[in-house]
Amino acid sequence: MKKQILLLLVFLPLFVSAQSFKLTDPSNNSMVNNSYVIVNGTATTNDIYKGIRVQNVSGQTLEVKVIRKEINVVAGTLNATCWDICPPADTAGRYPELVTSTSINMADSAIEFSFSAHLYPERNSGCSHMRYIFYGVGTSLRDSVDIYFNHGQTCSPASSIFEINPAISFEIMPNPSQNFIQIYSDQMPASGFLQLTNLQGQMLRTWNLEQNNPWLDLSSFETGLYILTVFDEKNRALARKKVQILK
């Protein structure tokens, strides 16, 4: 029998203590953990690149590396991932998943500015999608950001928002809803949080998983489709579903 998951309906700040790293877009100081950024160029742009500011918020010193995953990359392009050093570029498809050869020792609260992601279009038009995962070597601590490189074709991140293999199942009732929903599951983590985003992946609100109140208040949101994601205490996305609000 499925039990009702009770939620503490307190709006949290953008920083959530379950994180391992705080990933920030330097251009606007917005946090981009488990979200995305788009960087624009053309097929003839020599180097389309994006820097991300990385802060260790794990509470411990970590040896940090980066995993680069090619989610959907245009053939014929080149890419490089800079972490402490900038290596030679790789051809798209040669290494679908690549771990940086260098690591950086980061004390708790330390901020690292050396990360940058590069896409070299080589006159190939399209939209290339990469995922960058920052992790503590020898630990399960990790956080990620997706970067879309627009090199002559408009990127549509909403199409990839469900790119996750669900680790748990849960139900939302009622759905559609006007103001309030309840979450039902017998597989929720003992601690963690729920995150509501729009279809463009922008974080709108976060709730702790606490046994205090059965209702999730969506009364401040307009009619439309939204995404509700379940995270565990290590900031790992476990499952997500669409939520429809009808006023």
N, C-alpha and C positions, 0 to 999 in steps of 0.2 A: 504494500500500500504506500502510495506516495505521500510524503509529509510536506506540509506547507513551510516554505522558507520565509522566515521573518526578517524584515529589513529595517535597519536604522535609517530613517529618511532625513539624513543630514547632508546638506550640500558640502562637498569636500573641496579644498583648494586643488589646483592643478597638480600639485605634488602629492603623490600617494606613497605612504610609508612602505608599501610592499615592493616598491621598485628596487632594482639593483643599480640602475644608471638613470640619470636624468638627461634626456636627449633634447637639445634645444636648437631651433633654427635661429642662427645669429642675425638674420635679416629683420626679424620682428620679435625676437625673444619668446616665441611661442614654444611650448613643449610639444614634441612630436612622437613621444613613445607610442608604439603600436598604432601609429597613424602614417601619414605620408606627406611628402612635399613634391611639388612639380617645379622643374627647372626648364626654361625655354631656350630654344635655339633653332637653327635651321639645318638642312642637310649639308650645307656648305660651312657651317660653323666648325672651326678647327677643334675646339675643346669645350664641351658643355660640362660644367662641374658645379658641385654643391658641397659646402662645408657644413658640418654638424658639430656643435659644442657638446662635449661629453663630460658629465660629472659623476663621480663615484658616490652613490648615496647608500651603499650597502651596509655601512657601519664597520667595515673592515678593509684592510689593505688587499688589493687584488692585482694579479698579473693579468692584463687585459689584452685580448686579441679581438679581431673582427672577422666574421664570416660574411662573404658576399655571395648571394644566391641570385642567379639569373632566372627571374620569374617568366618574363616574356621579352626577349631581346631580339632586335632586328639583325638578321644575318648580314655579315660583311662589316659590321661595326666593330670597334675596339673599345675596351674599357680598362680602367685601372682604379685600384683602391689604395689610397694613401693613409697609412697609419704609422706615424713616426717617420717613415721614409715613403717615397713614391717609386714603386717598382715599374719595370717596363709594362706596356699595355698588352693585354691578352685579346685574342680574337674571340668574338661572341661564339659561344657553343663549345669552345675548347675545354673550359673548366666551368661547368654549370654551377658548381659550388666550390668556392675557393676560400681558404683560411690565410690570413696575413702571415707572412713569414716572421714579422716582428711583433713583439709584445711590449706593452708599456706598464711599468709598475706604478699603480695609482693608490695613494693613501686615501683613507676615508675623507670625503668632501673635496678631494682634488679635482680640478677641472683640466681637461685636455683639449687643445685647440688644433691638433695636427691632422684630424680626420678630414678627408675630402674624397668625394666620389666623382669619377670622370667618365664621360662617354664621348668617344670620338666617332662622329657619324660616317666619315669617309664617303660623303656624298650620297648616303643611303637615307631615304626619307622614311619616317615612321615615329613610333613611340616605344621606347625601351623601358622596361620595368625591372628594377633591382630591389632586393631586400638586403639590409645590412644589420647583422646581429652582433651586438657587443656582449662579450661574455668573460667571466672570470675563469681563468685556466684552472682546471681541477675542481670546479664548483658547478652548481646548477644555476648560478646567477647570470641572468641575461636579459637584455632589452633590445628591441629592434625598431627600425624605421624603414619604410618603403620610399624609394625615390623614383619618380617618373621623369625620364628625359624626353622632352618634346623636341624632335629634330625634323620638323616639317609636317607633323600630324598631331592634331589635338589629342592629348591624353585624357582618358576617361576612367579615373580611379574607382568610381562607384562599381564598375564591373568586376572588380577583384576583391570587394569587401568581404565576400564569403569564402575566401581562400584559406580555409582552416578545416582540418579533420576533427570533427567534434569528439571530445574525450568524455563528455557527459551528455545527458539529455535533460531537458526541462520544458515546461509548458508555461505559457502566458495566458492568463484569463482575466477579464474578457479581452479579446483581440479580434476586431477593432475595439477601441475604448475611447471614451470622451475625456476622462480625467485620471482615473486610477486603474492600476493593474495589480494582480497578484502573481507571484512566481511559485510554481509547484515543481518539486523534484525530490528524489531520494538519493541524488548523487552529488549534491552541491558540496564544495570544499568546506572544511570546518571554519576557515577564515579566508577572506579574499574580498572582492568587491565587484559590483556591477557597473558597467559604463554604457551610457547612451550616446550615440553619435548620429549624425545625419548621413545621408547616402553618399556624401563626399568624404566621409571619414573624419569629420571635425568633431572633437569631443565636446559634448554639451553639458553632461552632468554625471557625477559618480556617486555611488552609494556603497557603504560598507555592508557586508553580509553579517548582520547581527540579529539576534532573536529578541526583537523588541516590538516591531510593528509589522503587520502583514501587508501593508499597502505601499505601492510605489506611486508617488504623486507626479503625474504628467500634465497637470492642469495648466501649467504656464506655457506649454508648447502648442504650436499651431497645427492645423490639419495637415497630415502628410505621413510619409513613411520614414521610420527611424530604425536604427539597429541597436539591439541590446546584447552586450557581450559579457560573459562570465569570466572573471579572472581569478586565479588562485592567489595565495599569499606571496608567491614569487613572481607575480605580475605576468603569468603565462595565460594566454587566452585559451579557454577550454571549450567554449561553444558560443554561438551567437544566433539570434533569430531576428526577423523583422517584426516591428511593432507598428501598427497602423492607428493613427489618432484621427478621429472624426468628431468635429465640433458641431 
